Amino acid sequence: MSVSRPAPRLAARQAGFTLMEVLVAIVLFAISVVGLVAMDARSAEAQRASNLLRDGERVAQDAMAELASRGFVDLLSTDFAGVPGPMLPYDDTLVAASSRTRDFRRPPADVPDATNVPGSIRGKYLVVRSVDWVYDVANAPSNPPDLATELSRINALVLDVTVMWVDDSNPAFPPPADLSTTDLVPSMVDPASVDFAPYVGSVKLRTVRANDAVVVPP
């Protein structure tokens, strides 16, 4: 009895892969590897951006707590540069930026601030504060106000804290190599400003402080 045999070309195809099939498999593998590497890079960038934002929020909360701890009359009596009787609103314009920087990933509470911790960056964040006031326009105080006679005319103070940093986590908007934290100004985070820079991150907090220095009779 004779046994049929496959044609030589068919037998070769059944024995292994053709060169074209191998090349297609290599290309598909390379594409998948590139995709995985890109996803890993984006994940690392997102993690870094999240860390910067989280620490920026902590810095803003600390700065607001310091600001809110000052007395109502104290905020009206002296500005951030120690100038008495300031006109309102006032901000950090007269305070050196170098004295308003904060670290990224500060040491734990039981470790001295001068100690470097893994991943820490000195002076990564810049704090900008401002104080504005709320009053009845029909009974407006002078500016600066005479606290001896006009304190009761001031209804409240508006406390603002903005924390900014150079955000180098997004390769689509890399910051200039020579940009320093102390070069940052609030207009850089305002989309309506000509100074707006997408590589500057920010956190803003606002608190309205009611006039608790005036005792209202029952």
Secondary structure, 3 states (H helix, E strand, C coil): CCCCCCCHHHHHHHHCCCHHHHHHHHHHHHHHHHHHHHHHHHHHHHHHHHHHHHHHHHHHHHHHHHHHCCCHHHHHHECCCCCECCCCCEECCCCCHHHHEEEECCCCCCCCCCCCCCCCEEEEEEEEEEEEEEECHHHCCCCCCCHHHHHHHEEEEEEEEEEEEECCCCCCCCCCCCCCHHHCCHHHHCCCCCCCCCCEEEEEEEEEEECCCCCCCC
